[in-house]
Amino acid sequence: MKKIAFLGLMLSGLFFIGTAWGESFDGAKVAQVMDINFSSLRKAHEAVAAHEDYNAAAAFYAIAHADRALLEMDPPRGSKADWDHLFHRLIDTALEGVGAAGEHNHSRQVELLRKLEEIRNAGHAEFR
């Protein structure tokens, strides 16, 4: 009985550690997300310039959706809290872009594209 209790305690401890620390860094997954972001940011710029709000919203959403996958992993360097904060800012900004496109607010979309690029550049400086 003591062995079963000990084994249960060990397994629950391992589960807690795994969920608390998140996934280890996955460079291939990050590269895939960065490719999606690069392509989606280009599409967003094109759609905003052409005043194609639906396509702009789709591009902003693609950024938010792709970046969400990276919240589950640890950064290659730096703190997990800073990593999560950065990606939450990216996701929130991209979702604001969806809203701005839905409101047909061209100037806000342009502002949010600049903000996404600033956040991206800060992330590259800190974690790349």
Backbone atoms as SQL, in Angstrom:
CREATE TABLE atoms (id INTEGER PRIMARY KEY, chain TEXT, resi INTEGER, resn TEXT, atom TEXT, x REAL, y REAL, z REAL);
INSERT INTO atoms VALUES
  (1, 'A', 1, 'MET', 'N', 0.813, -1.185, 0.000),
  (2, 'A', 1, 'MET', 'CA', 0.000, 0.000, 0.000),
  (3, 'A', 1, 'MET', 'C', 0.861, 1.256, 0.000),
  (4, 'A', 2, 'LYS', 'N', 1.966, 1.225, 0.739),
  (5, 'A', 2, 'LYS', 'CA', 2.858, 2.367, 0.781),
  (6, 'A', 2, 'LYS', 'C', 3.486, 2.620, -0.584),
  (7, 'A', 3, 'LYS', 'N', 3.793, 1.544, -1.328),
  (8, 'A', 3, 'LYS', 'CA', 4.374, 1.698, -2.656),
  (9, 'A', 3, 'LYS', 'C', 3.392, 2.377, -3.605),
  (10, 'A', 4, 'ILE', 'N', 2.129, 2.015, -3.537),
  (11, 'A', 4, 'ILE', 'CA', 1.108, 2.605, -4.402),
  (12, 'A', 4, 'ILE', 'C', 0.927, 4.081, -4.065),
  (13, 'A', 5, 'ALA', 'N', 0.889, 4.399, -2.776),
  (14, 'A', 5, 'ALA', 'CA', 0.748, 5.792, -2.360),
  (15, 'A', 5, 'ALA', 'C', 1.948, 6.607, -2.826),
  (16, 'A', 6, 'PHE', 'N', 3.144, 6.042, -2.676),
  (17, 'A', 6, 'PHE', 'CA', 4.358, 6.732, -3.098),
  (18, 'A', 6, 'PHE', 'C', 4.347, 6.944, -4.612),
  (19, 'A', 7, 'LEU', 'N', 3.971, 5.913, -5.366),
  (20, 'A', 7, 'LEU', 'CA', 3.908, 6.013, -6.820),
  (21, 'A', 7, 'LEU', 'C', 2.889, 7.073, -7.241),
  (22, 'A', 8, 'GLY', 'N', 1.738, 7.090, -6.573),
  (23, 'A', 8, 'GLY', 'CA', 0.720, 8.096, -6.872),
  (24, 'A', 8, 'GLY', 'C', 1.219, 9.496, -6.603),
  (25, 'A', 9, 'LEU', 'N', 1.926, 9.661, -5.500),
  (26, 'A', 9, 'LEU', 'CA', 2.497, 10.954, -5.157),
  (27, 'A', 9, 'LEU', 'C', 3.520, 11.384, -6.196),
  (28, 'A', 10, 'MET', 'N', 4.356, 10.478, -6.624),
  (29, 'A', 10, 'MET', 'CA', 5.377, 10.787, -7.636),
  (30, 'A', 10, 'MET', 'C', 4.744, 11.172, -8.973),
  (31, 'A', 11, 'LEU', 'N', 3.741, 10.432, -9.400),
  (32, 'A', 11, 'LEU', 'CA', 3.082, 10.733, -10.671),
  (33, 'A', 11, 'LEU', 'C', 2.370, 12.079, -10.634),
  (34, 'A', 12, 'SER', 'N', 1.694, 12.357, -9.512),
  (35, 'A', 12, 'SER', 'CA', 1.015, 13.647, -9.420),
  (36, 'A', 12, 'SER', 'C', 2.031, 14.782, -9.377),
  (37, 'A', 13, 'GLY', 'N', 3.183, 14.550, -8.751),
  (38, 'A', 13, 'GLY', 'CA', 4.245, 15.547, -8.736),
  (39, 'A', 13, 'GLY', 'C', 4.791, 15.805, -10.123),
  (40, 'A', 14, 'LEU', 'N', 5.002, 14.750, -10.893),
  (41, 'A', 14, 'LEU', 'CA', 5.478, 14.905, -12.264),
  (42, 'A', 14, 'LEU', 'C', 4.459, 15.632, -13.128),
  (43, 'A', 15, 'PHE', 'N', 3.173, 15.327, -12.925),
  (44, 'A', 15, 'PHE', 'CA', 2.132, 16.011, -13.679),
  (45, 'A', 15, 'PHE', 'C', 2.151, 17.495, -13.347),
  (46, 'A', 16, 'PHE', 'N', 2.257, 17.828, -12.059),
  (47, 'A', 16, 'PHE', 'CA', 2.287, 19.226, -11.648),
  (48, 'A', 16, 'PHE', 'C', 3.483, 19.946, -12.255),
  (49, 'A', 17, 'ILE', 'N', 4.644, 19.316, -12.203),
  (50, 'A', 17, 'ILE', 'CA', 5.848, 19.939, -12.749),
  (51, 'A', 17, 'ILE', 'C', 5.682, 20.163, -14.252),
  (52, 'A', 18, 'GLY', 'N', 5.159, 19.184, -14.958),
  (53, 'A', 18, 'GLY', 'CA', 4.969, 19.319, -16.400),
  (54, 'A', 18, 'GLY', 'C', 4.010, 20.421, -16.767),
  (55, 'A', 19, 'THR', 'N', 2.928, 20.569, -16.028),
  (56, 'A', 19, 'THR', 'CA', 1.960, 21.609, -16.357),
  (57, 'A', 19, 'THR', 'C', 2.429, 22.969, -15.879),
  (58, 'A', 20, 'ALA', 'N', 3.190, 23.019, -14.816),
  (59, 'A', 20, 'ALA', 'CA', 3.669, 24.300, -14.306),
  (60, 'A', 20, 'ALA', 'C', 4.760, 24.878, -15.199),
  (61, 'A', 21, 'TRP', 'N', 5.623, 24.035, -15.736),
  (62, 'A', 21, 'TRP', 'CA', 6.718, 24.527, -16.544),
  (63, 'A', 21, 'TRP', 'C', 6.380, 24.667, -18.015),
  (64, 'A', 22, 'GLY', 'N', 5.323, 24.064, -18.473),
  (65, 'A', 22, 'GLY', 'CA', 4.972, 24.134, -19.878),
  (66, 'A', 22, 'GLY', 'C', 5.840, 23.217, -20.718),
  (67, 'A', 23, 'GLU', 'N', 5.668, 23.331, -21.997),
  (68, 'A', 23, 'GLU', 'CA', 6.450, 22.521, -22.927),
  (69, 'A', 23, 'GLU', 'C', 7.841, 23.115, -23.056),
  (70, 'A', 24, 'SER', 'N', 8.792, 22.270, -23.385),
  (71, 'A', 24, 'SER', 'CA', 10.118, 22.798, -23.644),
  (72, 'A', 24, 'SER', 'C', 10.094, 23.531, -24.981),
  (73, 'A', 25, 'PHE', 'N', 11.090, 24.339, -25.208),
  (74, 'A', 25, 'PHE', 'CA', 11.184, 25.131, -26.432),
  (75, 'A', 25, 'PHE', 'C', 11.226, 24.220, -27.646),
  (76, 'A', 26, 'ASP', 'N', 10.437, 24.543, -28.641),
  (77, 'A', 26, 'ASP', 'CA', 10.367, 23.773, -29.881),
  (78, 'A', 26, 'ASP', 'C', 10.660, 24.722, -31.038),
  (79, 'A', 27, 'GLY', 'N', 11.911, 24.716, -31.482),
  (80, 'A', 27, 'GLY', 'CA', 12.337, 25.632, -32.535),
  (81, 'A', 27, 'GLY', 'C', 11.560, 25.477, -33.830),
  (82, 'A', 28, 'ALA', 'N', 11.189, 24.251, -34.177),
  (83, 'A', 28, 'ALA', 'CA', 10.427, 24.019, -35.410),
  (84, 'A', 28, 'ALA', 'C', 9.036, 24.647, -35.310),
  (85, 'A', 29, 'LYS', 'N', 8.420, 24.512, -34.142),
  (86, 'A', 29, 'LYS', 'CA', 7.089, 25.103, -33.941),
  (87, 'A', 29, 'LYS', 'C', 7.168, 26.630, -34.006),
  (88, 'A', 30, 'VAL', 'N', 8.198, 27.177, -33.384),
  (89, 'A', 30, 'VAL', 'CA', 8.385, 28.632, -33.422),
  (90, 'A', 30, 'VAL', 'C', 8.599, 29.094, -34.859),
  (91, 'A', 31, 'ALA', 'N', 9.418, 28.382, -35.614),
  (92, 'A', 31, 'ALA', 'CA', 9.667, 28.743, -37.012),
  (93, 'A', 31, 'ALA', 'C', 8.380, 28.702, -37.823),
  (94, 'A', 32, 'GLN', 'N', 7.550, 27.709, -37.562),
  (95, 'A', 32, 'GLN', 'CA', 6.273, 27.603, -38.265),
  (96, 'A', 32, 'GLN', 'C', 5.375, 28.798, -37.935),
  (97, 'A', 33, 'VAL', 'N', 5.302, 29.166, -36.670),
  (98, 'A', 33, 'VAL', 'CA', 4.485, 30.313, -36.261),
  (99, 'A', 33, 'VAL', 'C', 5.041, 31.597, -36.858),
  (100, 'A', 34, 'MET', 'N', 6.360, 31.744, -36.871),
  (101, 'A', 34, 'MET', 'CA', 6.958, 32.955, -37.442),
  (102, 'A', 34, 'MET', 'C', 6.681, 33.050, -38.940),
  (103, 'A', 35, 'ASP', 'N', 6.692, 31.930, -39.644),
  (104, 'A', 35, 'ASP', 'CA', 6.341, 31.935, -41.068),
  (105, 'A', 35, 'ASP', 'C', 4.895, 32.379, -41.268),
  (106, 'A', 36, 'ILE', 'N', 4.000, 31.872, -40.435),
  (107, 'A', 36, 'ILE', 'CA', 2.591, 32.272, -40.515),
  (108, 'A', 36, 'ILE', 'C', 2.465, 33.767, -40.228),
  (109, 'A', 37, 'ASN', 'N', 3.159, 34.222, -39.187),
  (110, 'A', 37, 'ASN', 'CA', 3.095, 35.645, -38.839),
  (111, 'A', 37, 'ASN', 'C', 3.636, 36.527, -39.954),
  (112, 'A', 38, 'PHE', 'N', 4.764, 36.130, -40.542),
  (113, 'A', 38, 'PHE', 'CA', 5.358, 36.912, -41.624),
  (114, 'A', 38, 'PHE', 'C', 4.376, 37.037, -42.786),
  (115, 'A', 39, 'SER', 'N', 3.818, 35.912, -43.188),
  (116, 'A', 39, 'SER', 'CA', 2.865, 35.892, -44.292),
  (117, 'A', 39, 'SER', 'C', 1.587, 36.664, -43.945),
  (118, 'A', 40, 'SER', 'N', 1.089, 36.454, -42.738),
  (119, 'A', 40, 'SER', 'CA', -0.157, 37.118, -42.330),
  (120, 'A', 40, 'SER', 'C', 0.024, 38.615, -42.161),
  (121, 'A', 41, 'LEU', 'N', 1.172, 39.031, -41.677),
  (122, 'A', 41, 'LEU', 'CA', 1.429, 40.462, -41.532),
  (123, 'A', 41, 'LEU', 'C', 1.506, 41.130, -42.903),
  (124, 'A', 42, 'ARG', 'N', 2.134, 40.455, -43.860),
  (125, 'A', 42, 'ARG', 'CA', 2.185, 40.976, -45.232),
  (126, 'A', 42, 'ARG', 'C', 0.768, 41.075, -45.807),
  (127, 'A', 43, 'LYS', 'N', -0.037, 40.026, -45.606),
  (128, 'A', 43, 'LYS', 'CA', -1.423, 40.040, -46.090),
  (129, 'A', 43, 'LYS', 'C', -2.233, 41.133, -45.413),
  (130, 'A', 44, 'ALA', 'N', -1.997, 41.352, -44.133),
  (131, 'A', 44, 'ALA', 'CA', -2.712, 42.412, -43.412),
  (132, 'A', 44, 'ALA', 'C', -2.354, 43.778, -43.985),
  (133, 'A', 45, 'HIS', 'N', -1.061, 44.011, -44.234),
  (134, 'A', 45, 'HIS', 'CA', -0.640, 45.284, -44.830),
  (135, 'A', 45, 'HIS', 'C', -1.313, 45.505, -46.179),
  (136, 'A', 46, 'GLU', 'N', -1.321, 44.458, -46.998),
  (137, 'A', 46, 'GLU', 'CA', -1.934, 44.573, -48.329),
  (138, 'A', 46, 'GLU', 'C', -3.433, 44.843, -48.222),
  (139, 'A', 47, 'ALA', 'N', -4.098, 44.124, -47.336),
  (140, 'A', 47, 'ALA', 'CA', -5.552, 44.290, -47.183),
  (141, 'A', 47, 'ALA', 'C', -5.900, 45.667, -46.622),
  (142, 'A', 48, 'VAL', 'N', -5.129, 46.113, -45.651),
  (143, 'A', 48, 'VAL', 'CA', -5.398, 47.434, -45.072),
  (144, 'A', 48, 'VAL', 'C', -5.175, 48.517, -46.128),
  (145, 'A', 49, 'ALA', 'N', -4.094, 48.402, -46.898),
  (146, 'A', 49, 'ALA', 'CA', -3.811, 49.387, -47.943),
  (147, 'A', 49, 'ALA', 'C', -4.923, 49.428, -48.990),
  (148, 'A', 50, 'ALA', 'N', -5.527, 48.276, -49.253),
  (149, 'A', 50, 'ALA', 'CA', -6.603, 48.194, -50.251),
  (150, 'A', 50, 'ALA', 'C', -7.985, 48.414, -49.640),
  (151, 'A', 51, 'HIS', 'N', -8.038, 48.693, -48.346),
  (152, 'A', 51, 'HIS', 'CA', -9.302, 48.874, -47.610),
  (153, 'A', 51, 'HIS', 'C', -10.207, 47.640, -47.730),
  (154, 'A', 52, 'GLU', 'N', -9.593, 46.474, -47.698),
  (155, 'A', 52, 'GLU', 'CA', -10.324, 45.207, -47.728),
  (156, 'A', 52, 'GLU', 'C', -10.430, 44.697, -46.294),
  (157, 'A', 53, 'ASP', 'N', -11.449, 45.160, -45.592),
  (158, 'A', 53, 'ASP', 'CA', -11.565, 44.904, -44.165),
  (159, 'A', 53, 'ASP', 'C', -11.714, 43.421, -43.818),
  (160, 'A', 54, 'TYR', 'N', -12.446, 42.681, -44.617),
  (161, 'A', 54, 'TYR', 'CA', -12.618, 41.257, -44.333),
  (162, 'A', 54, 'TYR', 'C', -11.270, 40.542, -44.385),
  (163, 'A', 55, 'ASN', 'N', -10.486, 40.806, -45.440),
  (164, 'A', 55, 'ASN', 'CA', -9.183, 40.154, -45.576),
  (165, 'A', 55, 'ASN', 'C', -8.212, 40.621, -44.488),
  (166, 'A', 56, 'ALA', 'N', -8.330, 41.890, -44.095),
  (167, 'A', 56, 'ALA', 'CA', -7.488, 42.395, -43.003),
  (168, 'A', 56, 'ALA', 'C', -7.839, 41.667, -41.709),
  (169, 'A', 57, 'ALA', 'N', -9.128, 41.517, -41.439),
  (170, 'A', 57, 'ALA', 'CA', -9.554, 40.813, -40.219),
  (171, 'A', 57, 'ALA', 'C', -9.042, 39.379, -40.217),
  (172, 'A', 58, 'ALA', 'N', -9.130, 38.707, -41.364),
  (173, 'A', 58, 'ALA', 'CA', -8.649, 37.324, -41.456),
  (174, 'A', 58, 'ALA', 'C', -7.146, 37.246, -41.193),
  (175, 'A', 59, 'ALA', 'N', -6.392, 38.198, -41.699),
  (176, 'A', 59, 'ALA', 'CA', -4.940, 38.199, -41.496),
  (177, 'A', 59, 'ALA', 'C', -4.593, 38.494, -40.033),
  (178, 'A', 60, 'PHE', 'N', -5.271, 39.467, -39.437),
  (179, 'A', 60, 'PHE', 'CA', -5.044, 39.753, -38.017),
  (180, 'A', 60, 'PHE', 'C', -5.373, 38.522, -37.172),
  (181, 'A', 61, 'TYR', 'N', -6.469, 37.859, -37.490),
  (182, 'A', 61, 'TYR', 'CA', -6.867, 36.682, -36.719),
  (183, 'A', 61, 'TYR', 'C', -5.840, 35.554, -36.864),
  (184, 'A', 62, 'ALA', 'N', -5.308, 35.379, -38.061),
  (185, 'A', 62, 'ALA', 'CA', -4.308, 34.323, -38.280),
  (186, 'A', 62, 'ALA', 'C', -3.089, 34.535, -37.387),
  (187, 'A', 63, 'ILE', 'N', -2.715, 35.785, -37.172),
  (188, 'A', 63, 'ILE', 'CA', -1.587, 36.094, -36.281),
  (189, 'A', 63, 'ILE', 'C', -1.928, 35.694, -34.852),
  (190, 'A', 64, 'ALA', 'N', -3.103, 36.110, -34.388),
  (191, 'A', 64, 'ALA', 'CA', -3.514, 35.786, -33.011),
  (192, 'A', 64, 'ALA', 'C', -3.586, 34.275, -32.810),
  (193, 'A', 65, 'HIS', 'N', -4.165, 33.591, -33.762),
  (194, 'A', 65, 'HIS', 'CA', -4.334, 32.144, -33.648),
  (195, 'A', 65, 'HIS', 'C', -2.978, 31.428, -33.622),
  (196, 'A', 66, 'ALA', 'N', -2.070, 31.828, -34.486),
  (197, 'A', 66, 'ALA', 'CA', -0.753, 31.180, -34.536),
  (198, 'A', 66, 'ALA', 'C', 0.038, 31.442, -33.254),
  (199, 'A', 67, 'ASP', 'N', 0.015, 32.674, -32.774),
  (200, 'A', 67, 'ASP', 'CA', 0.816, 33.025, -31.597),
  (201, 'A', 67, 'ASP', 'C', 0.323, 32.335, -30.332),
  (202, 'A', 68, 'ARG', 'N', -0.926, 32.006, -30.289),
  (203, 'A', 68, 'ARG', 'CA', -1.483, 31.340, -29.110),
  (204, 'A', 68, 'ARG', 'C', -0.760, 30.016, -28.825),
  (205, 'A', 69, 'ALA', 'N', -0.321, 29.341, -29.860),
  (206, 'A', 69, 'ALA', 'CA', 0.370, 28.050, -29.692),
  (207, 'A', 69, 'ALA', 'C', 1.683, 28.201, -28.925),
  (208, 'A', 70, 'LEU', 'N', 2.284, 29.386, -28.982),
  (209, 'A', 70, 'LEU', 'CA', 3.581, 29.565, -28.343),
  (210, 'A', 70, 'LEU', 'C', 3.472, 29.870, -26.856),
  (211, 'A', 71, 'LEU', 'N', 2.288, 30.169, -26.380),
  (212, 'A', 71, 'LEU', 'CA', 2.096, 30.409, -24.947),
  (213, 'A', 71, 'LEU', 'C', 2.354, 29.153, -24.125),
  (214, 'A', 72, 'GLU', 'N', 2.238, 27.999, -24.741),
  (215, 'A', 72, 'GLU', 'CA', 2.365, 26.739, -24.024),
  (216, 'A', 72, 'GLU', 'C', 3.806, 26.286, -23.845),
  (217, 'A', 73, 'MET', 'N', 4.750, 26.999, -24.429),
  (218, 'A', 73, 'MET', 'CA', 6.133, 26.534, -24.331),
  (219, 'A', 73, 'MET', 'C', 6.998, 27.529, -23.575),
  (220, 'A', 74, 'ASP', 'N', 8.129, 27.030, -23.124),
  (221, 'A', 74, 'ASP', 'CA', 9.122, 27.862, -22.461),
  (222, 'A', 74, 'ASP', 'C', 9.944, 28.587, -23.521),
  (223, 'A', 75, 'PRO', 'N', 10.456, 29.778, -23.193),
  (224, 'A', 75, 'PRO', 'CA', 11.283, 30.501, -24.163),
  (225, 'A', 75, 'PRO', 'C', 12.672, 29.879, -24.282),
  (226, 'A', 76, 'PRO', 'N', 13.377, 30.173, -25.369),
  (227, 'A', 76, 'PRO', 'CA', 14.734, 29.650, -25.519),
  (228, 'A', 76, 'PRO', 'C', 15.700, 30.303, -24.530),
  (229, 'A', 77, 'ARG', 'N', 15.379, 31.521, -24.117),
  (230, 'A', 77, 'ARG', 'CA', 16.137, 32.246, -23.099),
  (231, 'A', 77, 'ARG', 'C', 15.209, 33.308, -22.526),
  (232, 'A', 78, 'GLY', 'N', 15.578, 33.881, -21.418),
  (233, 'A', 78, 'GLY', 'CA', 14.724, 34.870, -20.776),
  (234, 'A', 78, 'GLY', 'C', 13.674, 34.188, -19.911),
  (235, 'A', 79, 'SER', 'N', 12.811, 34.997, -19.332),
  (236, 'A', 79, 'SER', 'CA', 11.825, 34.445, -18.396),
  (237, 'A', 79, 'SER', 'C', 10.530, 34.039, -19.090),
  (238, 'A', 80, 'LYS', 'N', 9.899, 33.048, -18.536),
  (239, 'A', 80, 'LYS', 'CA', 8.600, 32.578, -19.041),
  (240, 'A', 80, 'LYS', 'C', 7.565, 33.691, -18.896),
  (241, 'A', 81, 'ALA', 'N', 7.631, 34.457, -17.810),
  (242, 'A', 81, 'ALA', 'CA', 6.673, 35.552, -17.601),
  (243, 'A', 81, 'ALA', 'C', 6.803, 36.604, -18.707),
  (244, 'A', 82, 'ASP', 'N', 8.035, 36.943, -19.087),
  (245, 'A', 82, 'ASP', 'CA', 8.235, 37.916, -20.167),
  (246, 'A', 82, 'ASP', 'C', 7.776, 37.356, -21.510),
  (247, 'A', 83, 'TRP', 'N', 8.033, 36.065, -21.728),
  (248, 'A', 83, 'TRP', 'CA', 7.600, 35.379, -22.956),
  (249, 'A', 83, 'TRP', 'C', 6.076, 35.437, -23.061),
  (250, 'A', 84, 'ASP', 'N', 5.396, 35.048, -21.982),
  (251, 'A', 84, 'ASP', 'CA', 3.934, 35.051, -21.985),
  (252, 'A', 84, 'ASP', 'C', 3.383, 36.458, -22.174),
  (253, 'A', 85, 'HIS', 'N', 3.995, 37.436, -21.508),
  (254, 'A', 85, 'HIS', 'CA', 3.544, 38.824, -21.624),
  (255, 'A', 85, 'HIS', 'C', 3.654, 39.298, -23.075),
  (256, 'A', 86, 'LEU', 'N', 4.772, 38.991, -23.714),
  (257, 'A', 86, 'LEU', 'CA', 4.979, 39.389, -25.099),
  (258, 'A', 86, 'LEU', 'C', 3.912, 38.780, -26.012),
  (259, 'A', 87, 'PHE', 'N', 3.679, 37.477, -25.856),
  (260, 'A', 87, 'PHE', 'CA', 2.714, 36.838, -26.743),
  (261, 'A', 87, 'PHE', 'C', 1.279, 37.251, -26.433),
  (262, 'A', 88, 'HIS', 'N', 0.982, 37.547, -25.181),
  (263, 'A', 88, 'HIS', 'CA', -0.348, 38.083, -24.868),
  (264, 'A', 88, 'HIS', 'C', -0.529, 39.458, -25.524),
  (265, 'A', 89, 'ARG', 'N', 0.522, 40.272, -25.530),
  (266, 'A', 89, 'ARG', 'CA', 0.441, 41.578, -26.196),
  (267, 'A', 89, 'ARG', 'C', 0.232, 41.404, -27.697),
  (268, 'A', 90, 'LEU', 'N', 0.965, 40.464, -28.304),
  (269, 'A', 90, 'LEU', 'CA', 0.791, 40.209, -29.738),
  (270, 'A', 90, 'LEU', 'C', -0.635, 39.751, -30.046),
  (271, 'A', 91, 'ILE', 'N', -1.110, 38.803, -29.269),
  (272, 'A', 91, 'ILE', 'CA', -2.453, 38.265, -29.487),
  (273, 'A', 91, 'ILE', 'C', -3.509, 39.348, -29.291),
  (274, 'A', 92, 'ASP', 'N', -3.402, 40.098, -28.204),
  (275, 'A', 92, 'ASP', 'CA', -4.379, 41.163, -27.931),
  (276, 'A', 92, 'ASP', 'C', -4.369, 42.217, -29.028),
  (277, 'A', 93, 'THR', 'N', -3.187, 42.581, -29.500),
  (278, 'A', 93, 'THR', 'CA', -3.082, 43.589, -30.561),
  (279, 'A', 93, 'THR', 'C', -3.675, 43.065, -31.861),
  (280, 'A', 94, 'ALA', 'N', -3.395, 41.809, -32.181),
  (281, 'A', 94, 'ALA', 'CA', -3.961, 41.221, -33.399),
  (282, 'A', 94, 'ALA', 'C', -5.490, 41.158, -33.308),
  (283, 'A', 95, 'LEU', 'N', -6.005, 40.814, -32.145),
  (284, 'A', 95, 'LEU', 'CA', -7.469, 40.774, -31.985),
  (285, 'A', 95, 'LEU', 'C', -8.075, 42.172, -32.037),
  (286, 'A', 96, 'GLU', 'N', -7.351, 43.165, -31.561),
  (287, 'A', 96, 'GLU', 'CA', -7.810, 44.547, -31.730),
  (288, 'A', 96, 'GLU', 'C', -7.889, 44.878, -33.218),
  (289, 'A', 97, 'GLY', 'N', -6.948, 44.336, -33.995),
  (290, 'A', 97, 'GLY', 'CA', -6.966, 44.542, -35.440),
  (291, 'A', 97, 'GLY', 'C', -8.201, 43.948, -36.080),
  (292, 'A', 98, 'VAL', 'N', -8.608, 42.775, -35.594),
  (293, 'A', 98, 'VAL', 'CA', -9.846, 42.162, -36.094),
  (294, 'A', 98, 'VAL', 'C', -11.016, 43.119, -35.829),
  (295, 'A', 99, 'GLY', 'N', -11.060, 43.651, -34.612),
  (296, 'A', 99, 'GLY', 'CA', -12.134, 44.576, -34.256),
  (297, 'A', 99, 'GLY', 'C', -12.101, 45.848, -35.083),
  (298, 'A', 100, 'ALA', 'N', -10.909, 46.384, -35.298),
  (299, 'A', 100, 'ALA', 'CA', -10.788, 47.612, -36.096),
  (300, 'A', 100, 'ALA', 'C', -11.237, 47.358, -37.532),
  (301, 'A', 101, 'ALA', 'N', -10.914, 46.183, -38.050),
  (302, 'A', 101, 'ALA', 'CA', -11.369, 45.848, -39.406),
  (303, 'A', 101, 'ALA', 'C', -12.887, 45.727, -39.436),
  (304, 'A', 102, 'GLY', 'N', -13.458, 45.128, -38.397),
  (305, 'A', 102, 'GLY', 'CA', -14.913, 45.000, -38.327),
  (306, 'A', 102, 'GLY', 'C', -15.620, 46.349, -38.233),
  (307, 'A', 103, 'GLU', 'N', -14.937, 47.308, -37.657),
  (308, 'A', 103, 'GLU', 'CA', -15.499, 48.659, -37.533),
  (309, 'A', 103, 'GLU', 'C', -15.134, 49.536, -38.735),
  (310, 'A', 104, 'HIS', 'N', -14.400, 48.967, -39.684),
  (311, 'A', 104, 'HIS', 'CA', -13.949, 49.696, -40.879),
  (312, 'A', 104, 'HIS', 'C', -13.114, 50.914, -40.489),
  (313, 'A', 105, 'ASN', 'N', -12.306, 50.750, -39.444),
  (314, 'A', 105, 'ASN', 'CA', -11.476, 51.834, -38.932),
  (315, 'A', 105, 'ASN', 'C', -10.064, 51.687, -39.500),
  (316, 'A', 106, 'HIS', 'N', -9.872, 52.293, -40.660),
  (317, 'A', 106, 'HIS', 'CA', -8.616, 52.148, -41.389),
  (318, 'A', 106, 'HIS', 'C', -7.432, 52.699, -40.602),
  (319, 'A', 107, 'SER', 'N', -7.563, 53.874, -40.029),
  (320, 'A', 107, 'SER', 'CA', -6.427, 54.468, -39.321),
  (321, 'A', 107, 'SER', 'C', -6.020, 53.621, -38.110),
  (322, 'A', 108, 'ARG', 'N', -6.982, 53.028, -37.431),
  (323, 'A', 108, 'ARG', 'CA', -6.676, 52.160, -36.290),
  (324, 'A', 108, 'ARG', 'C', -5.963, 50.889, -36.761),
  (325, 'A', 109, 'GLN', 'N', -6.372, 50.344, -37.898),
  (326, 'A', 109, 'GLN', 'CA', -5.707, 49.160, -38.439),
  (327, 'A', 109, 'GLN', 'C', -4.240, 49.464, -38.752),
  (328, 'A', 110, 'VAL', 'N', -3.980, 50.615, -39.339),
  (329, 'A', 110, 'VAL', 'CA', -2.604, 51.014, -39.655),
  (330, 'A', 110, 'VAL', 'C', -1.793, 51.141, -38.366),
  (331, 'A', 111, 'GLU', 'N', -2.375, 51.757, -37.358),
  (332, 'A', 111, 'GLU', 'CA', -1.717, 51.911, -36.055),
  (333, 'A', 111, 'GLU', 'C', -1.397, 50.548, -35.431),
  (334, 'A', 112, 'LEU', 'N', -2.336, 49.623, -35.527),
  (335, 'A', 112, 'LEU', 'CA', -2.137, 48.302, -34.933),
  (336, 'A', 112, 'LEU', 'C', -1.091, 47.480, -35.691),
  (337, 'A', 113, 'LEU', 'N', -1.002, 47.672, -37.007),
  (338, 'A', 113, 'LEU', 'CA', 0.062, 47.007, -37.764),
  (339, 'A', 113, 'LEU', 'C', 1.426, 47.479, -37.277),
  (340, 'A', 114, 'ARG', 'N', 1.565, 48.778, -37.049),
  (341, 'A', 114, 'ARG', 'CA', 2.830, 49.315, -36.527),
  (342, 'A', 114, 'ARG', 'C', 3.126, 48.736, -35.143),
  (343, 'A', 115, 'LYS', 'N', 2.081, 48.657, -34.318),
  (344, 'A', 115, 'LYS', 'CA', 2.258, 48.128, -32.967),
  (345, 'A', 115, 'LYS', 'C', 2.674, 46.660, -33.014),
  (346, 'A', 116, 'LEU', 'N', 2.069, 45.867, -33.897),
  (347, 'A', 116, 'LEU', 'CA', 2.459, 44.458, -34.043),
  (348, 'A', 116, 'LEU', 'C', 3.934, 44.343, -34.430),
  (349, 'A', 117, 'GLU', 'N', 4.378, 45.191, -35.331),
  (350, 'A', 117, 'GLU', 'CA', 5.777, 45.151, -35.756),
  (351, 'A', 117, 'GLU', 'C', 6.710, 45.542, -34.609),
  (352, 'A', 118, 'GLU', 'N', 6.313, 46.524, -33.811),
  (353, 'A', 118, 'GLU', 'CA', 7.125, 46.927, -32.657),
  (354, 'A', 118, 'GLU', 'C', 7.242, 45.788, -31.646),
  (355, 'A', 119, 'ILE', 'N', 6.127, 45.126, -31.369),
  (356, 'A', 119, 'ILE', 'CA', 6.141, 44.011, -30.416),
  (357, 'A', 119, 'ILE', 'C', 6.975, 42.863, -30.965),
  (358, 'A', 120, 'ARG', 'N', 6.814, 42.582, -32.243),
  (359, 'A', 120, 'ARG', 'CA', 7.605, 41.522, -32.887),
  (360, 'A', 120, 'ARG', 'C', 9.093, 41.815, -32.767),
  (361, 'A', 121, 'ASN', 'N', 9.479, 43.057, -33.062),
  (362, 'A', 121, 'ASN', 'CA', 10.887, 43.431, -32.989),
  (363, 'A', 121, 'ASN', 'C', 11.428, 43.328, -31.574),
  (364, 'A', 122, 'ALA', 'N', 10.620, 43.707, -30.601),
  (365, 'A', 122, 'ALA', 'CA', 11.035, 43.578, -29.194),
  (366, 'A', 122, 'ALA', 'C', 11.211, 42.110, -28.832),
  (367, 'A', 123, 'GLY', 'N', 10.314, 41.263, -29.305),
  (368, 'A', 123, 'GLY', 'CA', 10.422, 39.826, -29.047),
  (369, 'A', 123, 'GLY', 'C', 11.663, 39.224, -29.664),
  (370, 'A', 124, 'HIS', 'N', 11.971, 39.624, -30.884),
  (371, 'A', 124, 'HIS', 'CA', 13.179, 39.118, -31.539),
  (372, 'A', 124, 'HIS', 'C', 14.422, 39.572, -30.779),
  (373, 'A', 125, 'ALA', 'N', 14.410, 40.806, -30.307),
  (374, 'A', 125, 'ALA', 'CA', 15.574, 41.314, -29.560),
  (375, 'A', 125, 'ALA', 'C', 15.771, 40.556, -28.248),
  (376, 'A', 126, 'GLU', 'N', 14.670, 40.178, -27.614),
  (377, 'A', 126, 'GLU', 'CA', 14.772, 39.526, -26.319),
  (378, 'A', 126, 'GLU', 'C', 14.953, 38.011, -26.378),
  (379, 'A', 127, 'PHE', 'N', 14.297, 37.372, -27.339),
  (380, 'A', 127, 'PHE', 'CA', 14.263, 35.899, -27.308),
  (381, 'A', 127, 'PHE', 'C', 14.965, 35.208, -28.464),
  (382, 'A', 128, 'ARG', 'N', 15.340, 35.910, -29.474),
  (383, 'A', 128, 'ARG', 'CA', 15.940, 35.282, -30.658),
  (384, 'A', 128, 'ARG', 'C', 17.367, 34.898, -30.424);
